[in-house]
Amino acid sequence: MIDGVRIGIVLSLIALMTLVMLPIQALGLYFDFPYRRWLPGYWHRMACRLLGIRLHVHGGLESRRPLMIAANHASWKDILILGALADVAFIAKTEVASWPVFGLFAKLQKSIFVVREEKSRTGEQVNEIATRMADGEIVVLFPEGTTSDGNRLLGVKSSLFGAASAALPLAPDGVVHVQPVAIAYTGVYGMPMGRYHRPIAAWPGDIGLLPHLIGILKAGAIDVDVSFGEVIEFRVGENRKLLSARVEAAIRSMLVDHLRGRSTRGG
């Protein structure tokens, strides 16, 4: 009964916060007001607090531009987490746009929705990503191409780094900065999260968003370790497969360290 009341309060507060901020953000986008950049981050931070997501940050965000963040992907919560830590634009599958609450705010954050099955639109989508990066926006890519179970990193797809290649001619110094980021779900119920409990945090997508959200709220506080890795400089003439291999190795190393408890917690 107590859990039910708490879940109801949290969901109501998220809905209320969204209803209040939605028209404000819409106006900001329409008139290009400066606050349109930081308001989504405020929403993400508040949502993390309400959902009991406790962030532990290691390293820092790269200051040079253009910048692409390449992160592992286990759950829709990854979007909340990265959105809470930086002013970013996400590259997301079109399905995300239809998610309740989160999909709506993803639109208001000017996320870039891609249709991977439609090859005819690939060039158009890549060019939009490249232009946004050249304009100084930080673009987040989930290079696995799908969500994992939270216990491992899936193979990184080199084709998804096409936007980094397309942004090179627009980069002032001929360099696109790619920063690997690892998101590790490491604690639940105030205890270390093992392989058995990690699916509570991960969302492979075979269950509905609302039931999964309720499961997160029932679990209580969830600890997440976010590691910002060493930046990889991608230059004209360099190989995307080599870039993806370096990104994959960096993310896997940071992720494994945190999942196995080998890193010192900070933040």
C-alpha positions, 0 to 999 in steps of 0.5 A: 500500500505504501509503495503504491502511494509513493509510486502514485506520488512520483508519477504524478509529480513527473506528469505535473513537472512535464505539463508545466515545463512543456509549454515553456520549452515549446516557446523557447524552441519557437522563439529560440530563447537561450533557456531552451538549451538548459531547461531539458537538463533541469527536467532530466535532473529532477526526473532522476531524483524523483525516480531514485537514480543516484549518479556517480560521475567519473572523469569529465565532459570534453570541452572541445567541439565538435563533440560526439558522445558514444555511450553503451545503452541498456535502458531509457534511463540512459537518456535521463542520465546523460541529459542530466549531466550535459546539454546534449542532443540524442540520436534515437530510433523513431520509436522513442518519439512515441514513448509516453512523457519521455518521447514528448520531452525528447522531441522538445529537446530536439532529439534527432530521430532516425529511421534505420530501415529507410536507406533513402533517408540515411544521407539526410539524417547524417547531414542533420547530425553533422550540421548540429555538431558543427553548430556546437551541439553535443550529439549522443550516439548509442553505437550498439544500435539497440539496448543490452541487458546491462551486463555487457557491451554489445558489438559497436556498429562502425556504420553509425559513425557516419555522422562523425565522418560527415561532420569533418568537412564542417569542423574548423580544425578538421577534427571531430572529438569522440568521447566514449562514455560508460553507463554502469548500473551498480547498486539497488536497494542500497546494495551492490547490483549483481547480474541477477538484479541488473535486468531491473535497471536495464530495459531490453524492450520486451516489456512495456515502458510503464510496467518497467517504470513501476518496477524501477520505483518499487526497487528504490534507489538505483546507483549508476556510475557514469565514466567519461573516457579519454577523447578520440580525435577523428580526422579526415582520411581515418577509418571508421572501423578503427574508430569504432574499435577504439570506442568499443574497447574504451567503453568495455574497459570502463563498464567492466571495471564498474560492474566488477567493482574495480573502480573507485566511486566518486561524484 
